[in-house]
Amino acid sequence: QVRLVESGGGLVQPGGSLRLSCAASGFSFSNYGMGWYRQAPGKQREWVAGISSGGVPNYLDSVKGRFTISRDNTKNTMYLQMNDLKPEDTAVYYCNMRYNWGRGTQVTVSS
Protein backbone atom coordinates (compact mmCIF):
# COMPACT_ATOMS: atom_id res chain seq x y z
CA GLN A 1 0.00 0.00 0.00
CA VAL A 2 1.42 3.34 -1.07
CA ARG A 3 1.84 5.83 1.75
CA LEU A 4 3.06 9.41 1.40
CA VAL A 5 3.54 11.54 4.51
CA GLU A 6 4.43 15.21 4.29
CA SER A 7 6.06 17.23 7.02
CA GLY A 8 7.90 20.49 7.54
CA GLY A 9 5.19 23.06 6.96
CA GLY A 10 4.58 25.99 9.23
CA LEU A 11 4.27 29.74 9.59
CA VAL A 12 7.11 31.81 8.19
CA GLN A 13 7.64 35.49 7.44
CA PRO A 14 8.05 36.73 3.87
CA GLY A 15 11.59 36.09 2.72
CA GLY A 16 11.93 33.12 5.02
CA SER A 17 12.63 29.47 4.27
CA LEU A 18 11.12 26.08 4.93
CA ARG A 19 12.04 22.56 3.93
CA LEU A 20 9.25 20.11 3.26
CA SER A 21 9.75 16.37 3.38
CA CYS A 22 7.73 13.54 1.91
CA ALA A 23 8.35 10.13 3.43
CA ALA A 24 7.28 7.38 1.04
CA SER A 25 6.57 3.71 1.60
CA GLY A 26 4.79 0.80 -0.04
CA PHE A 27 6.47 1.01 -3.44
CA SER A 28 9.90 0.99 -5.03
CA PHE A 29 10.66 4.66 -4.46
CA SER A 30 13.74 4.92 -6.65
CA ASN A 31 11.81 3.75 -9.71
CA TYR A 32 9.22 6.53 -9.75
CA GLY A 33 9.05 10.21 -10.51
CA MET A 34 7.60 12.28 -7.71
CA GLY A 35 6.03 15.69 -7.41
CA TRP A 36 4.91 18.49 -5.14
CA TYR A 37 1.57 20.22 -5.61
CA ARG A 38 -0.12 22.97 -3.64
CA GLN A 39 -3.62 24.24 -3.10
CA ALA A 40 -4.35 27.72 -1.85
CA PRO A 41 -7.73 28.63 -0.32
CA GLY A 42 -10.36 29.00 -3.03
CA LYS A 43 -8.01 27.86 -5.78
CA GLN A 44 -7.40 24.67 -7.67
CA ARG A 45 -4.52 22.41 -6.82
CA GLU A 46 -1.47 23.26 -8.91
CA TRP A 47 1.74 21.47 -9.72
CA VAL A 48 4.79 23.09 -8.14
CA ALA A 49 7.76 20.87 -8.91
CA GLY A 50 8.62 17.37 -10.05
CA ILE A 51 11.63 15.13 -9.98
CA SER A 52 12.22 12.15 -12.22
CA SER A 53 13.39 8.78 -11.00
CA GLY A 54 16.83 9.82 -12.23
CA GLY A 55 16.77 13.04 -10.23
CA VAL A 56 15.97 15.53 -13.01
CA PRO A 57 13.94 18.44 -11.58
CA ASN A 58 11.29 20.66 -13.12
CA TYR A 59 9.60 23.71 -11.65
CA LEU A 60 6.60 25.95 -11.95
CA ASP A 61 7.87 29.23 -13.38
CA SER A 62 6.86 31.25 -10.33
CA VAL A 63 9.05 29.17 -8.00
CA LYS A 64 12.12 28.80 -10.22
CA GLY A 65 15.21 30.08 -8.46
CA ARG A 66 13.50 29.95 -5.07
CA PHE A 67 12.47 26.30 -4.62
CA THR A 68 14.66 23.21 -4.97
CA ILE A 69 13.26 19.70 -5.23
CA SER A 70 15.44 16.75 -4.34
CA ARG A 71 15.22 13.12 -3.36
CA ASP A 72 17.17 10.67 -1.24
CA ASN A 73 16.54 7.18 -2.52
CA THR A 74 18.36 5.68 0.47
CA LYS A 75 15.75 7.22 2.76
CA ASN A 76 12.72 6.93 0.45
CA THR A 77 12.20 10.64 0.96
CA MET A 78 11.61 13.62 -1.29
CA TYR A 79 12.26 17.21 -0.26
CA LEU A 80 11.24 20.69 -1.26
CA GLN A 81 13.56 23.46 -0.08
CA MET A 82 11.65 26.72 -0.27
CA ASN A 83 13.57 29.99 0.02
CA ASP A 84 12.51 33.61 -0.30
CA LEU A 85 8.94 32.64 0.48
CA LYS A 86 6.17 35.01 -0.54
CA PRO A 87 2.61 35.39 0.77
CA GLU A 88 1.36 33.91 -2.51
CA ASP A 89 3.17 30.67 -1.64
CA THR A 90 0.67 30.14 1.18
CA ALA A 91 -1.08 26.83 0.55
CA VAL A 92 -1.39 23.24 1.60
CA TYR A 93 1.49 21.38 -0.04
CA TYR A 94 0.95 17.80 -1.20
CA CYS A 95 3.31 15.01 -2.16
CA ASN A 96 2.35 13.02 -5.24
CA MET A 97 3.34 9.80 -6.92
CA ARG A 98 1.14 8.98 -9.91
CA TYR A 99 -2.41 8.70 -8.50
CA ASN A 100 -1.29 8.70 -4.90
CA TRP A 101 -1.38 11.69 -2.57
CA GLY A 102 -0.32 12.53 0.92
CA ARG A 103 -2.56 14.45 3.32
CA GLY A 104 -0.63 17.65 2.89
CA THR A 105 1.24 20.10 5.08
CA GLN A 106 0.21 23.71 5.60
CA VAL A 107 2.60 26.48 4.61
CA THR A 108 1.64 29.99 5.67
CA VAL A 109 3.74 32.99 4.68
CA SER A 110 2.73 36.05 6.62
CA SER A 111 4.19 38.89 8.63
C-alpha positions in Angstrom: 0.0 0.0 0.0 1.4 3.3 -1.1 1.8 5.8 1.7 3.1 9.4 1.4 3.5 11.5 4.5 4.4 15.2 4.3 6.1 17.2 7.0 7.9 20.5 7.5 5.2 23.1 7.0 4.6 26.0 9.2 4.3 29.7 9.6 7.1 31.8 8.2 7.6 35.5 7.4 8.0 36.7 3.9 11.6 36.1 2.7 11.9 33.1 5.0 12.6 29.5 4.3 11.1 26.1 4.9 12.0 22.6 3.9 9.2 20.1 3.3 9.7 16.4 3.4 7.7 13.5 1.9 8.4 10.1 3.4 7.3 7.4 1.0 6.6 3.7 1.6 4.8 0.8 0.0 6.5 1.0 -3.4 9.9 1.0 -5.0 10.7 4.7 -4.5 13.7 4.9 -6.7 11.8 3.8 -9.7 9.2 6.5 -9.8 9.0 10.2 -10.5 7.6 12.3 -7.7 6.0 15.7 -7.4 4.9 18.5 -5.1 1.6 20.2 -5.6 -0.1 23.0 -3.6 -3.6 24.2 -3.1 -4.4 27.7 -1.8 -7.7 28.6 -0.3 -10.4 29.0 -3.0 -8.0 27.9 -5.8 -7.4 24.7 -7.7 -4.5 22.4 -6.8 -1.5 23.3 -8.9 1.7 21.5 -9.7 4.8 23.1 -8.1 7.8 20.9 -8.9 8.6 17.4 -10.0 11.6 15.1 -10.0 12.2 12.2 -12.2 13.4 8.8 -11.0 16.8 9.8 -12.2 16.8 13.0 -10.2 16.0 15.5 -13.0 13.9 18.4 -11.6 11.3 20.7 -13.1 9.6 23.7 -11.6 6.6 26.0 -11.9 7.9 29.2 -13.4 6.9 31.2 -10.3 9.1 29.2 -8.0 12.1 28.8 -10.2 15.2 30.1 -8.5 13.5 29.9 -5.1 12.5 26.3 -4.6 14.7 23.2 -5.0 13.3 19.7 -5.2 15.4 16.7 -4.3 15.2 13.1 -3.4 17.2 10.7 -1.2 16.5 7.2 -2.5 18.4 5.7 0.5 15.8 7.2 2.8 12.7 6.9 0.4 12.2 10.6 1.0 11.6 13.6 -1.3 12.3 17.2 -0.3 11.2 20.7 -1.3 13.6 23.5 -0.1 11.7 26.7 -0.3 13.6 30.0 0.0 12.5 33.6 -0.3 8.9 32.6 0.5 6.2 35.0 -0.5 2.6 35.4 0.8 1.4 33.9 -2.5 3.2 30.7 -1.6 0.7 30.1 1.2 -1.1 26.8 0.5 -1.4 23.2 1.6 1.5 21.4 0.0 0.9 17.8 -1.2 3.3 15.0 -2.2 2.4 13.0 -5.2 3.3 9.8 -6.9 1.1 9.0 -9.9 -2.4 8.7 -8.5 -1.3 8.7 -4.9 -1.4 11.7 -2.6 -0.3 12.5 0.9 -2.6 14.5 3.3 -0.6 17.7 2.9 1.2 20.1 5.1 0.2 23.7 5.6 2.6 26.5 4.6 1.6 30.0 5.7 3.7 33.0 4.7 2.7 36.1 6.6 4.2 38.9 8.6 
